[in-house]
Amino acid sequence: MRMRLFAAVLPPPRAAEELAEVLGGLRDLPGATGLRWTGRAGWHFTLAFMGEVDDGLLPELRERLGRAAHRTPAFPLRLRGGGHFGRRALWVGADGEAATMRLLAERSLAAARRTGITVDAHRPYTPHLTVARAREDTDLRPYAEALRSFESLSWQVDRLCLVRSNLPVRGVRGEQPRYETVESWPLPDPG
């Protein structure tokens, strides 16, 4: 059996509430009804996307991700600003100890590779949380501009999560991916 997996950092409920409030205002902008807005349950910072992973690899993957978490100190983070990838994806960025988040992403990728999982070619890690997708080419600049001044309260990232992604059922209008945390590991206190 196979599962679609990724390593991630999840925002806490308080930061998600702040983001939901800001996005509520964006949904009133012209053209917003043409976007597919992601829900709170889908908000995450992907560190390493692994794709379809065979169940037999899970024990070793869990062990390696646990070691990656154990070697990475907890760090402060906040949701901040926004941007877009082309004309199809709108995102909110992160502010805080970006270097530590990049390190956790690199260690998560290395854990997957050493387990034997083929991961995408390495490119510079850009922490982002996708908040909307466009079905067709859309000018997302007004939305990114509206997010520019957004800044949530800071929190301490203290867990690395392994998340399973269940893709939406094809042909079911409004269906969104469903995510479940398979396991999580604490990051040590930096003090």
Disulfide bonds with the S-S distance in Angstrom:
none
